[in-house]
Amino acid sequence: MKKDRLDELYHLLREVFNEGDKASSTEITDAIYGLAGHLLAGKDYLRLIQYSAYYGRTYLLEPTFKAISEAGWQPARIVEFGAGLGWLSRGLASKFKIADVFTIDKRIWVATSLVANLETTDGITAVIHQMKDGDLIVMSDFLHCVTNPKEILETFDQWPIAILEYMPVDQDYASSWEYQLKRYGGNPIDPGDLSKMLSSLGRHTDIKDLEPYVLILIGKEQ
C-alpha cells in the first residue's frame, strides 16, 4: 500500500475512533472492526455478514424498498437466497408490513428457515418445494458466491427477483474487489457478462444505480 493510501486509511480509522463517544457509533465501530478481521485475519464470514447487515440496513434497504414499490410489486412473502442474517428480507418485510419471511443459506445462521446449497440440484429442488405464489425472491451479494447464477435465475422464473450486487464503477474499487473474491473463491461478475445473462432470460429487467451497488429487478416470466 502506498504512503498516501496508508495515510488516508489511518485518517479514516481515526474518524471512526473520534466518533466513539456518540451513542450511535457502537454498531458501525463493531462492523468496521469485524470487516477488518474478515479481510486481514481471513474468512471470518460472521464478521463479514455483520458488516454487510449494517451497511445494507443503513444505505441499501430504503432505495431497494422504493424501487420494488415503484415496480408495482406487492409481495405476500419475502424469500431471501444466501440470506446470512436476513437483513434484506426482514427489512423489506417490515417496510411492506408483512410478517412472512423465508431465509435460505448453505450455512446455518441465526433464524435460517432452510439450509440448502443452491449450487446443487438437491438444494434447488428443496427450495422449489418451499416456494409459494406471491413470493418475492431477494438476494444481496449472492450471485458472485455461486458458480451457476444463470441456472438459478432461470429456474426461479415464476417469481419476481430483486438482486443487490456490489459492482463499483470506480476502477480501483473494482480491481480490489475482484482480487478479494478470487482469493476467497468467489466469482467476480463482469458488467458486460451480467448484461448478456440478463438479456438471455427474456424477462423484463430494470437496473438501478446505487453506487457502488447495482439493484436489478427481474420480473417473473409472463
Residue, then its C-alpha position, 0 to 999 in steps of 0.5 A: m500500500k502506498k504512503d498516501r493510501l496508508d495515510e488516508l486509511y489511518h485518517l479514516l480509522r481515526e474518524v471512526f475512533n473520534e466518533g466513539d463517544k456518540a451513542s450511535s457509533t457502537e454498531i458501525t465501530d463493531a462492523i468496521y472492526g469485524l470487516a477488518g478481521h474478515l479481510l486481514a485475519g481471513k474468512d471470518y464470514l460472521r464478521l463479514i455478514q455483520y458488516s454487510a447487515y449494517y451497511g445494507r440496513t443503513y444505505l441499501l434497504e430504503p432505495t431497494f424498498k422504493a424501487i420494488s414499490e415503484a415496480g408495482w410489486q406487492p409481495a405476500r412473502i419475502v424469500e431471501f437466497g444466501a440470506g446470512l442474517g436476513w437483513l434484506s428480507r426482514g427489512l423489506a418485510s417490515k417496510f411492506k408490513i408483512a410478517d412472512v419471511f423465508t431465509i435460505d443459506k448453505r450455512i446455518w445462521v441465526a433464524t435460517s428457515l432452510v439450509a440448502n446449497l443452491e449450487t446443487t440440484d438437491g438444494i434447488t429442488a428443496v427450495i422449489h418445494q418451499m416456494k409459494d405464489g406471491d413470493l418475492i425472491v431477494m438476494s444481496d451479494f449472492l450471485h458472485c458466491v455461486t458458480n451457476p447464477k444463470e441456472i438459478l435465475e432461470t429456474f426461479d422464473q415464476w417469481p419476481i427477483a430483486i438482486l443487490e450486487y456490489m459492482p463499483v464503477d470506480q476502477d480501483y474499487a473494482s480491481s480490489w474487489e475482484y482480487q478479494l473474491k478470487r482469493y476467497g473463491g468467489n466469482p467476480i461478475d463482469p458488467g458486460d457478462l451480467s448484461k448478456m445473462l440478463s438479456s438471455l432470460g427474456r424477462h423484463t429487467d430494470i437496473k438501478d444505480l446505487e453506487p457502488y451497488v447495482l439493484i436489478l429487478i427481474g420480473k417473473e416470466q409472463 
